[in-house]
Amino acid sequence: MGPLQPVLPARRHPRPNSPGTFARSVEGLWQGLKVFEHEGVDPSRWEVTTMRGIKRAGRSRGKVLGHRLGVGGTLLLGYREARHRIYLPAYRWVLENRLAAEVGRLRAEAASRAVVLLDYETNGDVEDLSRPLSHAALVKLHVEGRWPTEEGTTP
């Protein structure tokens, strides 16, 4: 089986709390909804189809204030809440709607033998806000039917 890469562009990915609007990837959605001291949301990130230039950081923008919940929303979420209300639902949507066949094959493989998922990041704890989440850990949780809830627990 080939690599499972859920960070690839999802073509048309719905934006949370923004009916009828779409992003090309989960990372583009996440970066585009980020709000800084000197800069608000950046809709151009929703059209990025590669990882090149997708991140938003830098001194000129100021510190990160949070993530806007929805395109025209006024609610600004803190990092933990944004992870649970934006990133995790968007990631799960891609796994269920764009990568369902690949996830099914992975589940079938995992039912009969050990499967190893590799990732650059190692943080599999959605409550550990000090490091980015491991995509491999999220895929593993999904395959096992243990997707994190907003309360921070897995079923």
HELIX and SHEET records of a PDB file:
HELIX    1   1 VAL A   26  GLY A   32  1                                   7    
HELIX    2   2 PRO A   43  GLU A   47  5                                   5    
HELIX    3   3 ARG A   59  ARG A   61  5                                   3    
HELIX    4   4 TYR A   79  ALA A   82  1                                   4    
HELIX    5   5 ARG A   83  TYR A   87  3                                   5    
HELIX    6   6 LEU A   88  ASN A   97  1                                  10    
HELIX    7   7 ALA A  100  SER A  112  1                                  13    
HELIX    8   8 HIS A  135  VAL A  143  1                                   9    
SHEET    1   A 2 HIS A  13  PRO A  14  0                                        
SHEET    2   A 2 PHE A  22  ALA A  23 -1                                        
SHEET    1   B 3 LYS A  34  PHE A  36  0                                        
SHEET    2   B 3 VAL A  64  ARG A  68 -1                                        
SHEET    3   B 3 LEU A  76  LEU A  77 -1                                        
END                                                                             
